Amino acid sequence: MLLLLLTKSVAQVDTSQVLPAVLVTDLRVKELSYTQLQLKQDSVQLLISPGVNMADWLQQTSNANVRQFAPGSAASYSTRGTSSEQSSIHWSGIPINSAATGIADLSLIPATLFSPVFTVGGNAAFFGSGAIGGTVNLADQSAIGDGFHVGISQQVASFNTFKTGLQLTYARLKWKSKSTVYAESSQNNYAYINQYKIPEREETRANAAYNQWHVKQLVGYKINKHQSAEIEAWYNQAYRESPTSILVNKPSNAVLRDRNLRTRALWQLDNNRNLVQASYAYLHEWQTFEDPDLPTPSGGTTHDTNITTNHVAQINYQYKISEKLKWQNGGQAQFSKVSGSNRVGNLHTESLRTGLALNTKNMHAQALVRLEVWDGELLPISPFLGLRYTFFRNFNASVNGSYVYRTPTLNQLYWVPGGNINLKPENGYTGEFALYYSAQKNRQNIFVRAALYASALNEYIQWVPGANSIWSPQNVKQVEIYGLDVNATYAIQVKQWYVALRGALSLNHAETVKSEKQNDQSVGNQVLYQPKLKTTSGFTIGFEKWYVNANYRFIGEVQTAYDGSGNSLDPYGVLDLSLSKTIGFKKGETTFIAAFNNITNQAYETVPYFPMPGRNFSITFKINI
């Protein structure tokens, strides 16, 4: 059930428009394709995209809500009423949410480096802790062409922003290689409308500059007809100024520095009946926050360092019992350690999962269970059940349900002062029922899906003040969530013309229904940073490799105070337009993209008192050889 725009029609329009990427077979992503919605970029979307990070991609194309202080600053996402810690990100199946904070910073993940797949709905049975609201997997899932290929991109944008990418791929006989270098910098001194001044007036954001760069290398080798192996390393480094709230009338000297090293190795065996994948990953995260203007109790200035290391070993095994029935299994062992200015601790988890997948002409069914041991404690079994049935031609119905959980982060356990080693994992149940229509005919693609979903989450963790005014995380809440997601796309190709329409609607109710905290005023109110309404819509019109693309998103009111006191973010709508042209030549092609963002100059925020940019533009040049 992939939400694809023009799987067939795009292939007819687009022959060499996107630089091929090394194929990474992610068994667990394939397992999720039966009853859960998956959103991904198609080749036309990749072509017309001016180059964005994961925060922009999720905000523009999905029902997820993204929080960010400024472009380039720390960003996180949440979906279907869950928190950012309850929304996971994986790199080729490896969890990369920070073991310390529980969040992966979306602004440090350029979407252009990957073929992201966003799976909507609870899938802890597949991915483990934190996979409650949704999961993003960052695997490359396209293939390299033989020979040597070069891809170059350069973007110049408002606010002295520059983005540069270089990609080299090579494939010959049994070897494949993909090398990527990406750099981005910005003064980020954007104009915005200050809604808190009377009268409103335009001002310029200060102390929000940033720069980051990435190096990624993948090497693959086909051992024989059935076996292959690959290794990959990804390093990134970032420097980001941390602007103050616009209510503070002084410049900020705070700085956030990040360094991340991620490596993995994979061996795969694939024959007629057996698919085996064995992998190991080492992840190292180093982050420091410096603020010379913020004193510490000891009389110094703030210099907080957070260092985490992770070792992750995985094995996936799928056995083809018959043409219709598959036996799917997996295991994972993870050791995590955190150290830094205010915390030292470690934990280990081990998990096993097993299940069956049945595929017939009209029915797809799955049953899966996961067993996990968290720091020596056996967690409740996490089952997943899913069924999809074609009841009339292209009309389908699906239903799924699962037990989900999230183990506490290392910071929540070991922060000094205030960490709580007695925290229990968050847990609960989630499920959905969906009806959809999907058809490909006469060079047309049609997809319409409506899903009702519900979740009940217990032991919700919240930081609360305790003795001597020291804040500590506690299992204090029960949260009930229900809502409606609607996704629709229509695309058609007629000779040289290509037209695609898309839209999505999310109605979300996420309410705190019970709290262990006395006189907790959050009871009866919407969970923080969960909009009750979000819509996205857009169109793409193409003619002889000219493309006009428009995207509009509307975010309803967002609650930002636990007690529902009215401290909320106002609704807003943002309209983005782009124009692109691709020129082919003998051995490659060149693409030019002009993008105009927030063209109505909408004033908006995703975090209170931290305004986002007004009207801005970018010009992008891409060449693939």
C-alpha positions in Angstrom: 0.0 0.0 0.0 2.6 2.5 -1.1 1.3 6.0 -1.8 3.1 6.5 -5.1 2.5 9.2 -7.6 2.6 7.7 -11.1 4.5 4.5 -10.8 3.9 3.7 -14.4 3.4 7.2 -15.9 6.5 8.6 -14.3 8.6 5.9 -15.9 7.4 7.1 -19.3 8.1 10.7 -18.6 11.3 10.3 -16.7 14.1 8.1 -18.1 17.3 9.4 -16.6 16.1 12.4 -14.5 17.3 11.1 -11.2 20.8 10.0 -10.4 20.6 6.2 -9.7 21.4 5.1 -6.1 22.7 1.9 -4.7 20.0 -0.6 -3.9 19.5 -1.4 -0.2 17.0 -4.1 0.4 15.3 -3.4 3.7 13.2 -6.4 4.6 11.4 -4.7 7.5 10.1 -1.9 5.3 8.7 -4.5 2.8 7.0 -6.2 5.7 5.0 -3.0 6.5 3.6 -2.7 3.0 0.5 -4.8 3.5 -1.9 -2.8 5.8 -0.1 0.5 6.7 0.2 3.7 4.7 3.6 4.5 3.4 4.6 7.8 1.9 7.6 8.2 -0.4 9.0 10.5 -3.1 8.6 9.5 -6.7 11.0 10.4 -9.4 9.1 13.5 -10.5 9.0 14.9 -7.0 12.7 14.3 -6.6 13.3 16.1 -9.9 11.3 19.3 -9.0 12.5 19.4 -5.4 15.0 22.2 -4.8 16.7 20.2 -2.1 15.2 20.2 1.4 15.9 18.5 4.8 13.6 15.9 6.4 11.8 18.5 8.4 10.7 20.3 5.3 9.8 17.1 3.5 7.6 15.8 6.3 5.9 19.1 6.8 5.1 19.5 3.1 4.0 16.0 2.2 2.6 14.2 5.3 0.2 14.5 8.2 3.2 14.9 10.6 3.7 18.1 12.6 7.2 19.5 12.7 8.6 21.8 15.5 11.5 24.1 14.7 12.9 27.3 16.2 14.3 28.5 12.8 15.4 27.0 9.5 18.5 24.9 10.2 17.9 24.7 13.9 17.0 21.6 15.9 13.8 20.0 14.5 11.6 17.1 15.5 8.3 15.6 14.3 5.3 14.0 15.7 2.2 12.4 14.2 -1.2 11.1 15.2 -1.2 12.7 18.6 2.0 11.2 19.8 5.1 12.9 21.1 8.4 13.4 19.2 10.0 10.7 21.3 7.2 8.4 20.1 8.1 8.9 16.5 11.1 7.0 15.2 13.7 7.4 12.5 15.7 4.5 11.1 18.7 4.4 8.7 18.5 1.3 6.6 16.6 -0.3 9.4 19.0 0.9 12.2 17.3 3.1 14.8 19.0 6.5 15.0 16.9 8.4 17.5 19.3 9.7 20.1 19.6 7.3 23.0 20.0 10.4 25.2 17.1 12.5 24.1 14.9 10.0 22.2 14.8 12.4 19.2 16.6 12.5 15.9 17.3 16.0 14.6 15.5 16.3 11.3 17.4 19.4 10.3 20.6 17.3 10.2 19.2 14.9 7.7 19.1 16.2 4.1 16.3 14.4 2.2 18.4 14.6 -0.9 20.8 11.9 0.6 18.1 9.3 0.8 14.9 7.8 -0.5 12.8 8.4 2.6 9.8 6.2 3.4 7.4 7.4 6.0 5.2 4.7 7.5 2.1 6.0 9.3 0.8 4.2 12.4 2.1 2.2 15.3 4.6 -0.5 14.4 6.6 -1.2 17.6 6.3 -4.9 16.7 8.5 -4.2 13.7 10.8 -1.5 14.8 10.7 -1.6 18.6 10.7 1.2 21.1 9.3 4.6 20.0 7.6 3.4 16.9 4.1 4.5 18.1 3.0 7.4 15.8 5.1 6.8 12.7 8.4 5.7 11.4 10.8 7.2 8.8 13.2 4.9 7.1 16.2 6.5 5.3 17.3 3.6 3.1 18.2 4.2 -0.6 15.9 1.9 -2.6 16.9 2.5 -6.2 19.7 0.9 -8.3 23.0 2.0 -9.8 23.5 1.9 -13.6 26.7 0.3 -14.9 29.7 2.6 -15.2 30.6 5.9 -13.6 28.1 8.6 -12.9 28.4 12.1 -11.5 25.7 14.2 -9.9 26.3 17.9 -8.9 23.8 20.3 -7.4 24.1 23.9 -6.3 21.5 26.1 -4.7 21.6 29.8 -3.9 18.8 31.1 -1.8 17.6 34.0 0.3 19.4 34.9 3.5 22.8 34.1 2.0 22.0 30.4 1.9 24.1 28.0 -0.1 23.6 24.2 -0.6 26.1 22.2 -2.5 26.0 18.5 -3.3 28.3 16.1 -5.1 27.5 12.4 -5.8 29.8 9.8 -7.5 28.5 6.3 -8.3 30.3 3.4 -9.9 29.2 -0.1 -10.8 31.1 -2.7 -12.6 30.8 -6.5 -12.5 30.4 -7.3 -8.8 31.2 -3.9 -7.3 29.1 -0.9 -6.5 30.1 2.3 -4.9 28.3 5.5 -4.0 30.1 8.6 -2.6 28.2 11.7 -1.4 29.4 15.1 -0.1 26.9 17.7 1.0 27.4 21.1 2.5 25.0 23.8 3.6 25.4 27.3 5.1 23.2 30.3 5.8 23.3 33.6 7.5 19.6 33.0 8.2 19.0 36.7 8.7 15.4 36.4 7.4 12.6 38.9 7.5 9.5 38.1 9.5 6.4 39.8 10.7 6.5 40.5 14.4 2.9 39.8 15.5 3.7 40.9 19.1 4.4 44.5 18.3 1.6 47.1 18.1 1.3 47.7 15.2 2.8 44.6 13.6 6.0 45.3 11.7 8.7 43.5 9.7 11.9 42.7 11.5 15.1 40.8 10.8 16.0 37.6 12.6 19.4 37.7 14.3 21.8 35.1 15.7 20.4 32.2 13.7 23.3 31.4 11.3 24.3 27.8 10.7 26.5 25.6 8.6 26.7 21.8 8.2 28.4 19.3 6.0 28.0 15.5 5.4 30.2 12.8 3.9 28.6 9.4 3.1 30.2 6.4 1.5 28.7 3.1 0.5 30.5 0.1 -1.0 28.6 -3.1 -2.1 30.0 -6.4 -3.4 28.1 -9.3 -4.9 29.8 -12.4 -3.6 27.9 -14.8 -5.8 24.5 -15.4 -7.3 22.8 -15.4 -4.0 25.0 -13.5 -1.6 26.0 -9.8 -1.3 27.6 -7.5 1.3 27.9 -3.8 1.8 29.4 -1.3 4.2 28.4 2.3 4.7 29.7 5.3 6.7 28.0 8.6 7.3 29.6 11.5 9.1 28.2 15.0 9.6 29.2 18.1 11.5 27.2 21.2 12.3 27.5 24.6 13.9 24.3 26.4 14.7 23.7 29.7 16.5 20.7 29.6 18.9 18.5 32.6 18.6 16.5 33.9 21.6 12.8 34.4 21.7 11.8 37.6 20.0 10.4 38.8 23.3 14.0 39.0 24.6 15.6 42.3 23.7 19.2 41.3 23.6 21.4 39.3 21.2 22.2 35.7 21.8 25.7 34.2 21.9 24.5 30.7 22.4 25.9 28.0 20.0 25.0 24.4 19.4 27.6 22.1 17.9 27.0 18.6 16.6 29.1 15.7 15.3 27.6 12.4 14.3 29.4 9.2 13.0 27.2 6.4 11.8 28.5 3.2 10.3 26.9 -0.1 9.3 27.8 -3.4 7.6 25.3 -5.8 6.0 25.6 -9.4 4.7 22.6 -10.8 2.7 21.6 -14.2 1.4 18.7 -14.3 -1.1 17.6 -17.5 -2.8 14.3 -18.9 -3.9 13.1 -19.7 -0.3 15.4 -17.9 2.1 16.2 -14.3 2.7 18.7 -13.6 5.4 20.2 -10.3 6.5 22.8 -9.9 9.2 24.0 -6.4 10.1 26.0 -4.4 12.7 26.0 -0.7 13.3 28.1 1.7 15.4 26.6 5.1 16.1 28.4 7.9 17.9 26.8 11.3 18.7 28.5 14.3 20.2 26.7 17.5 21.0 27.5 20.6 23.0 25.5 23.6 23.9 27.5 26.8 24.9 26.0 30.0 26.2 28.5 32.5 27.8 25.6 34.6 29.0 23.9 31.9 31.0 25.5 31.4 34.4 25.6 28.0 36.2 25.0 27.4 39.9 28.7 26.9 40.4 29.4 30.4 39.0 30.6 29.5 35.5 28.9 29.7 32.2 26.9 27.0 30.4 28.9 24.5 28.5 26.8 21.3 28.3 28.1 18.2 26.5 26.1 15.2 25.5 27.9 12.1 24.2 26.2 8.8 23.2 27.4 5.6 21.6 25.3 2.8 20.3 26.2 -0.7 19.1 23.3 -2.4 17.2 23.4 -5.9 15.9 20.4 -7.2 13.8 19.4 -10.3 11.9 16.3 -10.7 9.7 15.2 -14.0 8.3 12.3 -14.7 5.9 11.4 -18.2 4.7 9.1 -18.7 1.8 6.8 -21.6 2.9 4.8 -21.4 -0.4 4.0 -18.8 -3.1 1.3 -17.4 -0.7 2.8 -17.8 2.7 6.0 -16.4 4.3 7.5 -16.8 7.7 9.2 -13.6 8.9 11.6 -13.3 11.8 14.1 -10.9 13.3 16.4 -10.2 16.2 18.2 -7.2 17.6 20.6 -6.5 20.4 21.5 -2.9 21.3 23.9 -1.4 23.8 23.7 2.3 24.5 25.9 4.6 26.7 25.6 8.3 27.5 28.1 10.6 29.2 28.3 14.3 29.5 28.1 17.3 31.7 25.0 16.2 33.7 24.6 12.4 33.1 26.4 9.1 32.9 24.6 5.8 32.3 24.0 2.9 30.0 21.5 0.3 29.1 21.0 -2.7 26.8 18.0 -4.2 25.0 17.5 -7.5 23.2 14.5 -8.4 21.1 13.1 -11.2 19.0 10.1 -11.1 16.6 8.4 -13.7 14.5 5.3 -13.8 12.3 3.5 -15.0 9.2 2.5 -13.1 6.1 -0.2 -14.5 3.8 -0.8 -13.1 0.3 -3.6 -14.2 -2.0 -5.3 -12.6 -5.0 -7.7 -10.7 -2.8 -6.3 -10.9 0.7 -3.1 -9.9 2.5 -2.8 -10.8 6.2 0.0 -10.5 8.8 0.5 -11.7 12.3 3.6 -10.7 14.2 4.8 -10.7 17.8 7.8 -9.1 19.4 9.5 -9.9 22.6 11.9 -7.4 24.2 14.1 -7.4 27.2 14.9 -3.9 28.4 17.9 -3.6 30.8 17.2 -7.1 32.1 13.4 -6.5 32.4 11.1 -8.5 30.3 8.5 -6.2 28.6 5.0 -7.3 27.6 4.8 -9.1 24.3 4.1 -6.6 21.4 1.8 -8.2 18.8 0.7 -6.8 15.4 -2.3 -8.0 13.4 -3.1 -6.7 10.0 -5.6 -7.6 7.2 -6.2 -6.1 3.8 -9.0 -7.4 1.5 -9.9 -6.4 -2.0 -13.7 -6.7 -2.0 -14.5 -5.2 -5.4 -12.0 -4.7 -8.2 -9.8 -1.8 -7.0 -11.7 -1.2 -3.7 -9.9 -2.3 -0.6 -10.4 -2.4 3.2 -7.7 -2.8 5.8 -7.5 -3.1 9.5 -4.6 -3.4 11.8 -3.8 -3.2 15.5 -0.8 -3.5 17.8 0.6 -3.1 21.2 3.2 -0.2 21.3 5.7 1.0 23.8 8.6 3.4 24.4 11.4 2.9 26.9 12.7 5.9 28.8 15.7 7.8 27.3 19.1 7.9 29.0 18.7 11.6 29.9 15.3 10.8 31.6 17.0 8.0 33.6 20.3 9.6 34.5 20.1 13.4 34.2 21.8 15.1 37.2 19.9 16.4 39.1 16.4 14.9 38.5 16.9 11.7 36.5 14.6 8.9 37.5 15.9 5.4 37.2 12.5 4.0 38.3 10.7 5.2 35.2 8.5 2.6 33.4 8.2 2.3 29.7 5.3 4.2 28.1 2.8 1.7 26.6 -0.6 1.3 25.0 -2.6 0.1 22.0 -3.1 1.6 18.6 -5.1 0.6 15.6 -6.8 1.8 12.4 -9.5 0.9 9.9 -9.1 2.1 6.3 -11.0 2.1 3.0 -9.2 2.9 -0.2 -9.3 2.8 -3.9 -6.2 2.3 -6.0 -6.1 2.0 -9.8 -3.7 2.3 -12.7 -5.3 2.5 -16.2 -5.0 4.4 -19.4 -1.9 6.2 -18.2 -3.7 7.3 -15.1 -3.0 6.7 -11.4 -5.8 7.1 -8.8 -5.4 6.6 -5.1 -7.9 7.6 -2.4 -7.6 6.4 1.2 -9.5 7.2 4.4 -8.4 5.8 7.7 -9.9 6.0 11.2 -7.4 5.5 13.9 -7.4 5.3 17.7 -4.7 4.9 20.5 -4.7 4.6 24.2 -1.4 5.3 25.9 -0.4 4.7 29.5 2.5 5.7 31.7 3.0 8.9 29.6 6.3 10.5 30.8 6.3 14.2 31.8 8.9 16.3 33.6 7.3 17.7 36.8 8.7 19.9 39.6 9.6 18.0 42.8 11.4 18.6 46.1 13.6 21.8 46.1 12.0 22.8 42.8 14.1 20.1 41.0 12.3 18.9 37.8 12.1 15.1 37.3 10.5 12.9 34.7 7.5 10.9 36.0 5.0 8.4 34.6 2.0 10.6 35.2 -0.5 10.5 32.3 -3.0 8.5 30.3 -3.7 9.8 26.8 -6.5 8.9 24.4 -6.1 9.6 20.7 -8.5 9.2 17.8 -8.8 10.8 14.4 -9.2 10.6 10.6 -6.5 10.7 7.9 -7.5 11.1 4.2 -4.9 10.9 1.4 -5.7 11.3 -2.3 -3.7 11.5 -5.5 -4.6 11.6 -9.2 -2.1 11.7 -12.0 -2.4 11.4 -15.8 -0.1 11.6 -18.8 -1.3 12.5 -22.2 1.4 12.6 -24.8 3.9 15.2 -23.6 1.6 16.5 -20.8 1.8 15.3 -17.2 -0.7 16.4 -14.5 -0.7 15.3 -10.9 -3.1 16.4 -8.1 -2.6 15.5 -4.4 -4.2 16.3 -1.1 -4.3 15.1 2.5 -6.4 15.8 5.5 -5.7 15.0 9.2 -8.3 15.5 12.0 -6.6 14.6 15.3 -7.9 14.5 18.8 -5.3 13.7 21.5 -6.5 14.3 25.0 -5.0 13.8 28.5 -7.7 11.8 30.3 -6.0 11.0 33.6 -2.9 12.1 35.5 -1.1 11.0 38.7 -0.1 14.6 39.3 -2.4 16.3 41.7 -4.5 19.1 40.2 -2.9 18.5 36.7 -4.7 21.0 34.5 -3.7 19.2 31.4 -6.5 16.7 32.0 -9.2 17.3 29.4 -6.9 19.3 27.1 -5.2 18.6 23.8 -1.7 17.2 24.0 0.9 19.8 23.4 2.0 20.6 19.9 -0.6 18.3 18.3 -2.8 20.3 15.8 -6.4 19.2 15.6 -6.4 19.9 11.9 -3.7 19.7 9.2 -4.2 19.7 5.4 -1.7 19.5 2.6 -2.5 19.9 -1.1 -0.8 20.6 -4.4 -0.4 20.0 -8.1 2.3 19.4 -10.7 1.9 20.2 -14.3 4.6 19.0 -16.8 5.1 19.6 -20.5 8.2 18.5 -22.4 10.2 18.4 -19.2 9.0 21.8 -17.9 7.3 21.4 -14.5 5.2 23.8 -12.5 4.7 22.6 -8.9 2.6 24.1 -6.1 2.3 22.9 -2.4 0.0 24.4 0.2 -0.2 23.3 3.8 -2.6 24.5 6.5 -2.0 23.9 10.2 -4.8 24.5 12.7 -4.4 25.9 16.2 -1.7 24.2 18.3 -1.8 24.0 22.1 1.5 25.0 23.8 0.5 25.2 27.5 -0.4 22.1 29.6 -3.3 23.8 31.3 -5.0 24.9 28.1 -4.7 28.5 29.2 -4.9 29.9 25.7 -1.1 30.0 25.1 -1.5 28.5 21.6 -0.1 29.0 18.1 -2.5 30.6 15.7 -3.6 28.7 12.6 -1.6 29.4 9.4 -1.3 28.4 5.8 1.9 28.4 3.6 2.0 28.4 -0.2 5.1 27.3 -2.1 5.7 27.3 -5.8 8.4 26.1 -8.1 9.3 26.0 -11.8 11.8 23.6 -13.2 13.2 22.7 -16.6 15.3 19.6 -17.6 17.5 19.7 -20.6 18.8 16.4 -21.8 22.1 15.8 -23.6 23.9 12.7 -25.0 25.1 11.3 -21.7 23.1 13.1 -19.1 20.9 16.0 -18.3 20.7 19.4 -16.5 17.9 20.7 -14.4 17.1 24.2 -13.3 14.7 24.9 -10.4 13.3 28.3 -9.3 11.4 28.0 -6.0 9.3 30.7 -4.3 8.4 29.8 -0.7 5.7 31.4 1.5 4.7 33.6 -1.4 1.9 35.2 0.6 4.4 36.3 3.3 2.4 34.4 6.0 3.5 35.1 9.6 3.7 31.9 11.5 5.5 30.0 14.2 6.0 26.3 15.1 7.4 27.2 18.5 6.0 30.2 20.5 7.9 33.4 20.0 10.3 31.9 17.4 9.0 33.2 14.0 9.7 31.4 10.7 10.7 33.2 7.5 8.5 35.3 5.4 8.6 35.3 1.6 11.9 33.8 0.2 13.3 32.1 -2.9 15.9 29.7 -4.1 17.6 28.9 -7.5 18.9 25.3 -7.9 21.1 23.8 -10.6 21.5 20.1 -11.0 23.6 18.1 -13.5 23.7 14.3 -13.8 26.2 12.6 -16.1 
